[in-house]
Amino acid sequence: MEDRGWLAESQSEAQLTAAAGPDGDEAVDDDRPAWDSKIQYVLAQVGFSVGLGNVWRFPYLCHQNGGGAFMLLYVFLLVVVGVPLFFMELAAGQSIRQGSIGVWKHISPKLAGIGYSSCLVCFYVGLYYNVIIAWSLFYMGNSFQYPLPWEHCPTDVTTNDTVKECAKSSPTSYFWFRKALDITNSIQESGEFNPIMTGCLLAAWAIVSLAMIKGIKSSARVMYFSSVFPYVVLFIFLIRGLMLDGAMEGITYMFYPKLEIWGSVQVWRQAATQVFFALGLGYGSVIAYSSYNPVHNNCHRDALMVSCINFMTSVLASLVVFVVLGFRAKNIIMVVLKVSLLKILWSFRNLHVLNTMASHEVEQHWWPWFNMSDASSVSIAEYREWYSRYSSMVGPKVTDCSLEEEMNKGVEGTGLAFIAFTEVMALFPASPFWSALFFLMLLNLGLSTMFGTMQGILTPLMDNFSLLGRHRTLLTVSSCALGFVIGLLFTQRSGNYFVTMFDDYSATLPLIIVVIFETVSVSWVYGTERFMDDIEVMLKWRPPAVYKYLWKYVCVLAMVGLLAASLLRMVFKGPTYTAWNQTTASEMTLEYPGWALAMIVMLIVFASLPVPVGYVHSVLKSRGARDTPSPDGAGLESHREMYVKCSSVEPLDSGSRQAASEEDAVHPRTAFLSVGNEHYRLLPQQEDDDDDDEEDQDTGL
């Protein structure tokens, strides 16, 4: 490693906080917080990566895209793309002990914009994610009453009849769209602020602020509950759900494999996107959390463990979702079946078919072979078989009973949590208990992810701006206050449409761009061999060589392909959103107006802009520094020093040690990772020819 090249014009501005001390022991920055235990760190990483998407996004994708076949595809992409990138971020943050800005600046100041983009995306996500937490608070507060307020349609006091909007839809849909959101008919109708939801949003930001006011010391204590409690609830719901009628049908519909989906580009795109967001890549939160670890922590094992826990949580949540949805669909279908049987009887009576059948046996094959007077004895399969043959005989009023079609309704996103699940909770005995338990689980899932998202903002800022680092409490409170003020956008009556906009467009493309630059920075700018060497020093063993090729080729190509697929889909399909029409009491797909499209473009551009801006700023700054002579008349290049590794057992003489420490104060080491117990000796200034050779070895952008 004596011939290790240095980065162009860039001695890192970020000091390593874990360097070799005079006696060869690791000297740790005592001012930097650290996890009290390994369990705290693991819970924090799991809590951040396991979020609401595991509960309401993964099950939907799994069901819509081939069931078990999609799951196999997801595992494949998780192994070849997700785990390597997750391991890369863990290793970088743990060794350099900096947030996302400091890590990429450490490779080269030209890459500092990557970290700033991560912070901006984290801020975007935090803005709308806390709104979902506010919704959970609202529903949890309304769960402590019997019967549940969304169990029955309310009565219009003026007409003494059921409210038309509720009668045309369902009690749960009405409560969600009218009572909780009081939603407008489109994004162009802003409406006034929803006062109740504004108060819930204030409470959500207050919880986040109080939990993070002391940094990881306070948030880690909350993690013990917020990360573990959702698993307790998921297991309780799974056990309860398996006892319900329709549970096995739900699991069958979910896991039934459809291998033909592997030929669809969009399915690959959705699987890769889910892997990408499930692990929290690009946010900077993974880097921030790992930066509080000891340098020699086994981050490779952590990457494998957290990835496996995340996947198993998705499978567990999918089981819970589909046993519950199977029960819900079976109940709805049985109601439809009873109504259909009554309509069949009525149709036959009107047509005098009963008398006809009594006198002409040839007509008897039209009559259902099951007992229509007892709907509970009729299986759905029997009814569907009869319907496929003879439904034309009784007219269009008799409908089909498809369990799969019913399960497809409202199984994604907010539709799953606030419509489908609330409907099921109302059917359970002791429904307030189950409802409160479910929304408390959602609240904790959201908070644990929110803590990681905020850490991805605060840690890089405190690491790179000493003034902010000295006022941690003020920075935390101010950030939360700013998030609440901007978040008022989402508490308008049209706020749900803006939540959808941010969720669909503000994070996806910028995060993919960030991760592409991260991967290129490590594998091509810094070099995979150097990176592996540094990880070997840190872990005391060398990771498998396959990671080099995954980082250098597979991950880069996969992320570029995902970016291209996402851009093409957005261009050809066009941005749309789902709106609720109060008159028809139904959802409809609308196109965004011009100003909303401009807002989407601005969100994407603004989050991606720091990357090129940081590069241009660094280039201009370095040129200015080169043109400006130093006080002793020499240019910047006169200060560049070379270090050579000494034997780990060979003591440095006092003179060289003093010289090295003085130079380190001015020019921190540019090794990407900590050098552990290895020492470096400052060599005399080389000749100009040597300097030219050194410039050729530069890995800067």
C-alpha positions in Angstrom: 0.0 0.0 0.0 3.1 2.3 -0.1 2.1 3.4 -3.6 -1.4 4.5 -2.6 -2.4 7.5 -4.7 -3.8 10.7 -3.2 -7.0 12.5 -4.2 -6.7 15.6 -6.4 -6.1 18.9 -4.6 -8.0 17.6 -1.6 -6.7 16.9 1.8 -10.0 16.1 3.5 -11.5 18.8 5.6 -13.1 16.1 7.9 -10.7 14.8 10.5 -10.8 11.1 11.3 -12.0 10.7 14.8 -10.5 7.2 15.2 -6.7 7.4 14.5 -3.7 5.6 15.8 -2.3 7.0 19.0 1.4 7.1 19.9 1.1 3.7 21.6 -0.7 2.1 18.8 -4.1 2.1 20.5 -7.2 3.6 18.9 -7.7 7.2 20.0 -11.4 8.0 19.9 -12.9 11.4 19.8 -14.5 11.7 23.3 -16.8 14.5 22.1 -18.6 12.3 19.7 -21.6 10.4 21.1 -21.6 6.6 20.9 -24.1 3.8 21.2 -24.4 2.4 24.7 -24.6 -1.1 23.4 -24.7 -3.1 20.2 -28.4 -3.8 20.7 -29.2 -0.1 20.7 -27.4 0.3 17.3 -29.1 -2.8 15.8 -32.5 -1.6 16.9 -31.9 1.8 15.5 -30.9 0.4 12.1 -33.8 -2.0 12.0 -36.2 0.6 13.2 -35.2 2.9 10.4 -35.2 0.3 7.6 -38.4 -1.4 8.8 -41.2 1.1 8.2 -44.7 1.6 6.9 -43.6 0.4 3.5 -43.0 -3.1 4.9 -46.7 -3.2 6.0 -48.6 -1.6 3.2 -46.2 -1.5 0.1 -44.4 -4.9 0.1 -47.6 -7.0 0.5 -49.3 -5.1 -2.3 -46.4 -5.5 -4.7 -46.0 -9.2 -3.8 -49.7 -9.8 -4.6 -49.9 -7.7 -7.7 -46.7 -9.0 -9.3 -46.7 -12.8 -9.1 -46.8 -13.6 -5.4 -44.0 -16.1 -4.6 -42.3 -15.3 -7.9 -42.0 -11.6 -6.9 -40.6 -12.6 -3.6 -37.9 -14.7 -5.2 -37.1 -11.8 -7.5 -37.0 -9.4 -4.5 -34.5 -11.8 -2.7 -32.3 -12.0 -5.7 -32.1 -8.2 -6.1 -31.6 -7.8 -2.3 -28.6 -10.1 -2.4 -26.8 -8.7 -5.5 -27.7 -5.0 -5.1 -29.2 -4.2 -1.7 -26.8 -5.9 0.7 -23.6 -4.7 -1.1 -24.8 -1.1 -1.1 -26.0 -1.3 2.5 -22.6 -2.8 3.5 -20.8 0.0 1.6 -22.7 2.8 3.5 -22.2 1.0 6.9 -18.5 0.7 6.3 -18.0 4.3 5.2 -19.9 5.8 8.1 -18.4 3.6 10.7 -14.8 4.2 9.7 -14.8 7.9 9.0 -17.2 8.7 11.9 -18.9 11.4 9.9 -22.4 12.0 8.4 -23.1 11.8 4.7 -21.6 15.2 3.9 -18.3 14.4 5.6 -18.0 10.9 4.2 -18.1 11.9 0.5 -16.1 15.1 1.1 -13.5 12.8 2.6 -13.0 11.1 -0.8 -12.9 14.5 -2.5 -14.4 17.9 -1.8 -15.9 17.7 -5.3 -18.3 15.0 -4.0 -19.6 16.9 -1.0 -22.8 17.7 -2.9 -23.8 14.1 -2.6 -24.2 14.5 1.2 -26.2 17.7 0.8 -28.6 16.0 -1.6 -29.1 13.2 0.9 -30.0 15.8 3.6 -32.5 17.5 1.3 -34.2 14.3 0.4 -34.4 13.3 4.1 -36.0 16.7 4.7 -38.6 16.0 2.0 -39.4 12.6 3.4 -39.6 13.9 6.9 -42.1 16.5 5.9 -44.7 14.1 4.6 -43.8 11.1 6.7 -44.7 12.9 9.9 -48.1 13.7 8.4 -48.7 9.9 8.2 -47.8 9.7 11.9 -50.3 12.5 12.6 -53.0 10.5 10.8 -52.1 7.5 13.0 -52.4 9.7 16.1 -55.8 10.9 15.0 -57.1 7.3 14.4 -55.6 6.0 17.7 -57.4 8.8 19.5 -60.7 7.9 17.9 -60.2 4.2 18.8 -61.1 4.7 22.4 -64.8 4.6 21.9 -67.4 2.0 21.3 -68.7 1.5 18.7 -65.9 2.8 16.6 -66.8 6.0 14.8 -66.2 4.3 11.4 -68.3 1.3 12.1 -71.6 2.8 10.9 -72.7 5.5 8.5 -73.9 8.7 10.3 -77.4 10.1 9.9 -78.0 13.5 8.2 -79.9 15.5 10.9 -81.7 17.6 8.2 -83.2 14.6 6.3 -83.0 12.0 9.1 -81.5 9.6 6.5 -78.1 8.1 6.1 -75.5 10.6 4.7 -75.5 10.1 0.9 -71.7 10.1 0.6 -71.4 7.4 3.1 -74.2 5.3 1.7 -72.7 5.4 -1.7 -69.2 4.3 -0.4 -68.7 2.7 3.0 -68.4 3.9 6.6 -64.6 3.5 6.7 -64.1 5.4 3.4 -66.5 8.1 4.6 -64.7 8.5 7.9 -61.3 8.6 6.2 -62.1 11.0 3.4 -64.7 13.2 5.1 -64.0 13.1 8.9 -60.2 12.7 9.0 -59.1 14.5 5.8 -62.2 16.5 4.9 -60.8 16.2 1.4 -61.5 18.4 -1.6 -62.4 17.0 -5.0 -59.0 17.8 -6.6 -55.5 19.3 -5.8 -56.6 22.6 -7.4 -59.2 23.1 -4.6 -57.0 23.8 -1.6 -59.7 24.5 1.0 -59.0 25.8 4.5 -56.7 24.2 7.1 -58.0 21.1 8.9 -57.7 22.2 12.5 -57.7 18.7 14.1 -55.1 17.4 11.7 -53.0 20.5 12.2 -53.0 19.8 16.0 -52.1 16.1 15.4 -49.2 17.2 13.1 -47.9 19.6 15.9 -48.1 16.7 18.4 -46.2 14.4 15.9 -43.3 16.9 15.5 -43.3 17.5 19.3 -42.8 13.8 19.9 -39.9 13.7 17.3 -38.3 16.8 18.8 -38.4 15.5 22.4 -37.1 12.0 21.4 -34.1 13.5 19.5 -33.4 16.5 21.6 -30.3 14.8 23.2 -29.2 13.1 20.0 -28.8 9.3 19.9 -28.7 9.2 23.7 -32.4 10.1 23.9 -33.6 8.5 20.7 -31.9 5.2 21.4 -34.0 4.8 24.6 -37.2 5.3 22.7 -36.0 2.8 20.1 -36.2 0.0 22.7 -40.0 0.3 22.5 -40.6 1.8 19.0 -38.6 -0.9 17.3 -39.7 -3.9 19.2 -43.4 -3.2 19.8 -44.5 -3.5 16.1 -43.2 -7.1 16.1 -45.2 -8.0 19.2 -48.4 -6.5 17.5 -47.7 -8.3 14.2 -47.4 -11.6 15.9 -50.6 -11.0 17.9 -52.4 -10.1 14.7 -51.0 -13.1 12.9 -52.2 -15.5 15.6 -55.6 -13.8 15.7 -55.9 -13.6 11.9 -55.2 -17.3 11.4 -58.3 -18.1 13.4 -60.5 -16.1 11.0 -62.6 -17.5 8.2 -60.9 -16.6 4.9 -57.4 -16.5 6.3 -56.0 -19.4 4.3 -57.6 -18.1 1.1 -55.8 -14.8 1.7 -52.4 -16.4 2.1 -53.1 -18.6 -1.0 -53.8 -15.6 -3.2 -50.7 -13.8 -1.9 -48.1 -16.5 -2.4 -49.5 -18.2 -5.5 -46.5 -18.0 -7.9 -46.8 -16.5 -11.4 -43.4 -17.0 -13.0 -44.4 -15.2 -16.2 -43.9 -11.8 -14.4 -40.1 -12.2 -14.6 -40.4 -11.1 -18.2 -41.9 -7.7 -17.3 -39.5 -4.7 -17.0 -41.9 -2.9 -14.7 -41.9 -5.7 -12.2 -38.1 -5.6 -12.0 -38.3 -1.9 -11.6 -40.8 -2.2 -8.7 -38.8 -4.9 -7.0 -35.6 -2.9 -7.3 -37.3 0.2 -6.0 -38.7 -1.7 -3.0 -35.2 -3.1 -2.2 -33.8 0.4 -2.5 -36.3 2.0 -0.1 -36.6 -0.9 2.3 -33.0 -0.6 3.3 -33.0 3.2 3.4 -30.2 3.6 0.8 -29.1 7.1 -0.1 -30.8 8.9 2.8 -27.6 9.2 4.8 -29.3 7.8 7.9 -27.5 4.5 7.6 -24.2 6.4 7.4 -25.2 8.6 10.3 -26.1 5.7 12.6 -23.0 3.7 11.8 -20.8 6.7 12.4 -21.5 6.4 16.2 -20.0 2.8 16.2 -16.6 1.7 17.3 -14.2 1.5 14.3 -13.7 -2.2 14.5 -17.3 -3.2 14.8 -18.3 -6.0 12.3 -20.4 -4.0 9.9 -20.5 -6.8 7.4 -22.4 -9.0 9.8 -24.6 -6.0 10.6 -25.4 -5.5 6.9 -26.4 -9.2 6.5 -28.4 -9.2 9.8 -30.4 -6.0 9.2 -31.2 -7.0 5.6 -32.5 -10.4 6.7 -34.5 -8.9 9.5 -36.0 -6.4 7.1 -37.0 -9.1 4.6 -38.5 -11.4 7.2 -40.4 -8.4 8.6 -41.9 -7.8 5.1 -42.9 -11.5 4.9 -44.4 -11.4 8.4 -46.3 -8.2 7.6 -47.5 -9.7 4.3 -48.9 -12.7 6.2 -50.8 -10.5 8.6 -52.1 -8.2 5.9 -53.4 -11.1 3.7 -55.0 -13.1 6.5 -56.9 -10.0 7.5 -57.7 -9.0 3.9 -58.8 -12.6 3.3 -61.2 -12.4 6.2 -62.5 -9.0 5.0 -63.0 -10.2 1.5 -64.7 -13.4 2.6 -67.2 -11.4 4.7 -68.0 -9.0 1.8 -68.3 -11.8 -0.6 -70.7 -13.7 1.6 -72.9 -10.6 1.9 -72.9 -10.3 -1.9 -73.7 -14.0 -2.2 -76.7 -13.7 0.0 -78.0 -10.8 -2.0 -77.4 -12.6 -5.3 -79.3 -15.7 -4.1 -82.3 -13.5 -3.1 -82.2 -11.9 -6.6 -82.0 -15.3 -8.3 -85.1 -16.4 -6.4 -86.9 -13.2 -7.2 -86.0 -13.5 -10.8 -87.3 -17.1 -11.1 -90.5 -16.2 -9.4 -91.2 -13.3 -11.7 -90.5 -15.4 -14.8 -92.7 -18.3 -13.4 -89.7 -20.5 -13.9 -90.7 -22.5 -10.8 -93.9 -23.6 -12.4 -92.1 -24.2 -15.7 -89.6 -26.5 -14.1 -92.3 -28.5 -12.3 -93.9 -29.4 -15.7 -90.8 -29.5 -18.0 -87.9 -31.4 -16.5 -85.8 -30.4 -19.5 -85.6 -26.9 -18.0 -84.3 -28.0 -14.7 -80.7 -27.7 -15.6 -81.1 -23.9 -15.3 -81.9 -24.1 -11.6 -79.0 -23.9 -9.2 -78.1 -27.3 -7.7 -77.3 -25.8 -4.3 -79.7 -24.8 -1.5 -80.5 -21.1 -2.1 -82.5 -20.8 1.1 -79.3 -21.3 3.1 -76.5 -19.1 1.9 -74.0 -20.3 4.5 -74.2 -23.8 2.9 -73.2 -22.5 -0.5 -69.6 -22.4 -1.3 -68.1 -19.5 -3.4 -66.7 -22.0 -5.9 -70.2 -23.6 -6.5 -71.8 -20.2 -7.0 -69.1 -19.0 -9.4 -69.5 -22.2 -11.4 -73.2 -21.7 -11.7 -72.8 -18.0 -12.5 -70.3 -18.6 -15.3 -72.9 -20.9 -17.0 -76.3 -19.5 -16.4 -76.0 -15.8 -15.2 -77.6 -14.6 -18.5 -80.8 -16.3 -17.5 -81.5 -14.0 -14.5 -80.3 -10.7 -15.9 -77.5 -8.2 -15.0 -78.6 -7.6 -11.4 -77.0 -10.8 -10.2 -73.3 -10.3 -9.7 -70.2 -12.4 -9.6 -68.4 -13.2 -6.3 -64.7 -13.0 -6.9 -62.6 -13.2 -3.8 -59.4 -12.0 -5.6 -61.1 -8.9 -7.0 -62.3 -8.0 -3.6 -58.9 -8.4 -2.1 -57.4 -6.1 -4.7 -59.5 -3.2 -3.4 -57.7 -0.9 -1.0 -54.6 -3.0 -0.4 -52.0 -0.3 -1.0 -50.7 2.6 1.1 -53.2 4.6 3.0 -56.1 2.6 1.5 -54.8 -0.5 3.4 -54.2 1.1 6.8 -57.1 3.6 7.0 -59.8 1.9 5.0 -59.4 -1.8 4.7 -57.9 -2.5 8.1 -60.2 -0.2 10.0 -63.1 -2.0 8.4 -61.7 -5.3 9.7 -61.1 -3.9 13.2 -64.8 -3.0 13.4 -65.7 -6.7 12.8 -63.6 -7.9 15.7 -65.0 -8.5 19.2 -63.5 -5.8 21.5 -62.9 -3.7 18.4 -61.5 -0.6 20.2 -58.7 -2.7 21.7 -57.6 -4.1 18.3 -58.0 -0.7 16.6 -55.9 1.1 19.2 -53.3 -1.7 19.1 -53.0 -1.5 15.3 -52.6 2.3 15.1 -50.1 2.3 18.0 -48.1 -0.2 15.9 -48.3 2.2 12.9 -47.3 5.1 15.1 -44.2 3.3 16.3 -43.2 2.1 12.9 -43.5 5.6 11.6 -41.6 7.1 14.6 -38.6 4.7 14.3 -38.2 5.5 10.7 -38.7 9.2 11.3 -35.9 9.2 13.9 -33.5 7.8 11.3 -34.6 10.3 8.7 -34.0 13.2 11.0 -30.6 11.7 12.0 -29.7 11.8 8.3 -30.2 15.5 8.4 -28.8 16.5 11.8 -25.7 14.4 12.0 -24.1 15.7 8.7 -24.9 19.3 9.6 -23.4 19.0 13.1 -20.3 17.2 11.8 -19.5 19.8 9.1 -20.6 23.0 10.8 -19.0 23.4 14.3 -21.5 26.2 15.2 -24.4 23.8 14.7 -22.6 21.0 16.5 -22.2 23.1 19.6 -26.0 23.9 19.6 -27.4 20.4 19.1 -30.6 21.1 21.0 -31.4 24.4 19.2 -30.7 22.8 15.9 -33.0 19.8 16.6 -35.9 22.0 17.9 -35.5 24.5 15.0 -35.5 21.7 12.4 -38.7 20.3 13.8 -40.3 23.7 14.0 -39.4 24.4 10.4 -40.8 20.9 9.4 -44.1 21.7 11.1 -44.4 25.1 9.4 -43.8 23.7 6.0 -45.9 20.7 6.8 -48.9 22.9 7.1 -49.1 22.4 3.3 -50.3 18.8 4.1 -53.0 19.8 6.6 -55.1 21.7 4.1 -58.2 19.9 2.8 -56.2 19.1 -0.3 -53.2 18.0 1.8 -53.5 14.3 1.0 -52.8 15.0 -2.7 -49.5 16.8 -1.8 -48.6 13.8 0.4 -49.1 11.6 -2.6 -47.0 14.0 -4.8 -44.1 14.0 -2.3 -44.2 10.3 -1.8 -44.2 9.5 -5.6 -41.8 12.0 -6.9 -39.8 14.0 -4.3 -37.5 11.2 -3.2 -37.3 8.4 -5.8 -35.3 10.0 -8.6 -33.0 12.1 -6.3 -32.2 9.1 -4.1 -31.4 6.9 -7.1 -29.1 9.7 -8.4 -27.4 10.0 -5.0 -26.8 6.2 -4.7 -25.3 6.1 -8.3 -22.8 8.8 -7.3 -22.1 7.1 -4.0 -21.3 3.8 -5.8 -19.2 5.5 -8.5 -17.3 7.4 -5.9 -16.3 4.3 -4.0 -15.8 1.9 -6.8 -14.3 4.2 -9.5 -13.0 7.4 -7.8 -11.6 5.9 -4.7 -11.1 2.4 -6.1 -12.5 -1.0 -4.9 -9.1 -2.4 -4.1 -8.3 0.5 -1.8 -11.7 0.3 -0.2 -11.3 -3.5 0.4 -7.9 -2.9 1.9 -9.2 -0.3 4.3 -12.1 -2.5 5.3 -9.7 -5.3 6.0 -7.7 -3.1 8.3 -11.0 -2.1 10.0 -12.6 -5.6 10.3 -9.3 -7.5 10.8 -10.4 -9.8 7.9 -11.0 -9.3 4.2 -14.6 -9.4 2.8 -15.2 -11.7 -0.2 -13.8 -10.5 -3.5 -17.2 -10.7 -5.1 -18.1 -7.3 -3.5 -15.6 -5.6 -5.7 -17.4 -6.7 -8.9 -20.8 -6.1 -7.4 -19.9 -2.5 -6.4 -18.0 -1.7 -9.6 -20.3 -3.2 -12.2 -23.5 -4.8 -11.0 -24.7 -2.2 -8.6 -23.8 0.7 -10.9 -25.6 -0.8 -13.9 -28.6 -1.8 -11.8 -29.0 1.7 -10.4 -28.6 3.4 -13.8 -31.1 0.9 -15.2 -33.5 1.8 -12.4 -33.1 5.5 -13.0 -33.7 5.1 -16.7 -36.8 2.9 -16.1 -38.2 5.4 -13.6 -37.6 8.4 -15.9 -39.2 6.6 -18.9 -42.3 5.6 -16.8 -42.7 9.1 -15.6 -42.4 10.6 -19.1 -44.6 8.1 -21.0 -47.2 7.4 -18.3 -47.4 11.0 -17.1 -47.8 12.0 -13.4 -51.3 11.4 -12.1 -52.9 11.2 -8.7 -56.1 9.6 -7.3 -58.8 12.1 -6.1 -61.9 11.6 -4.1 -65.1 12.9 -5.7 -67.6 13.8 -3.0 -70.6 13.7 -5.4 -70.1 10.2 -6.7 -68.4 9.0 -3.4 -65.7 7.3 -5.5 -62.1 7.7 -6.4 -60.9 8.8 -9.8 -57.5 9.3 -11.5 -56.7 12.8 -12.5 -53.7 14.5 -14.2 -51.7 17.1 -12.3 -52.3 20.7 -13.4 -49.4 22.6 -14.9 -48.3 24.3 -11.7 -48.3 21.0 -9.9 -46.1 19.5 -12.7 -43.7 22.4 -12.3 -43.7 21.8 -8.5 -42.7 18.1 -9.1 -39.9 19.1 -11.5 -38.6 21.7 -9.0 -38.6 19.2 -6.1 -36.6 16.7 -8.2 -34.2 19.3 -9.5 -33.7 21.1 -6.2 -32.8 17.8 -4.5 -30.4 16.7 -7.2 -28.8 20.2 -7.7 -26.2 20.0 -4.9 -24.3 17.3 -6.7 -23.2 19.4 -9.7 -23.1 22.6 -7.7 -20.7 21.0 -5.2 -18.5 19.8 -8.0 -18.4 23.2 -9.8 -17.8 25.0 -6.5 -14.9 22.8 -5.6 -13.3 23.1 -9.0 -13.5 26.9 -8.9 -12.2 27.0 -5.3 -9.2 24.8 -6.1 -8.4 26.9 -9.1 -8.5 30.1 -7.0 -6.3 28.4 -4.4 -3.8 27.4 -7.1 -3.6 30.9 -8.5 -3.2 32.5 -5.0 0.4 32.1 -3.7 0.9 31.0 -0.1 2.5 33.4 2.4 5.9 31.7 2.0 5.7 32.2 -1.8 5.0 28.6 -2.7 1.8 27.4 -4.3 -0.6 24.8 -2.9 1.4 22.0 -4.3 4.4 22.8 -2.0 2.3 21.7 1.0 1.4 18.2 -0.4 3.2 15.6 1.7 3.7 11.8 1.2 3.4 9.3 3.9 4.9 5.8 4.0 3.6 3.0 6.2 6.0 2.0 9.0 6.1 -1.3 10.7 3.4 -1.6 13.4 6.0 -2.7 15.9 8.6 -0.1 14.9 8.3 3.0 17.2 8.4 6.4 15.6 11.2 8.6 16.9 10.1 11.6 18.7 11.1 14.0 16.0 9.2 12.2 13.2 6.2 11.8 15.5 6.2 15.5 16.3 6.5 16.4 12.6 3.7 14.1 11.7 1.4 15.4 14.3 2.1 19.0 13.2 1.4 18.1 9.6 -1.8 16.2 10.5 -3.1 19.3 12.2 -2.9 21.0 8.8 -3.5 18.2 6.4 -5.5 15.3 7.7 -4.9 11.8 6.3 -6.7 11.1 3.0 -7.1 7.4 3.6 -10.8 6.6 3.2 -11.0 4.4 6.3 -9.2 4.4 9.6 -5.7 3.0 9.6 -6.2 1.4 12.9 -2.9 0.6 14.6 -0.7 1.4 11.7 1.7 4.4 11.7 2.8 6.6 8.9 6.0 8.5 8.7 6.3 11.9 7.0 8.9 11.7 4.2 11.0 14.6 2.9 9.6 16.7 0.1 10.1 14.9 -3.2 11.5 16.4 -6.4 9.3 17.9 -9.0 9.3 14.8 -11.1 8.0 12.8 -8.1 5.3 15.4 -7.7 4.3 14.9 -11.3 4.1 11.1 -10.8 2.0 11.7 -7.7 -0.4 13.8 -9.7 -0.9 11.0 -12.2 -2.0 8.7 -9.4 -4.7 11.1 -8.3 -8.1 9.7 -8.0 -10.0 12.9 -7.7 -12.8 13.8 -10.1 
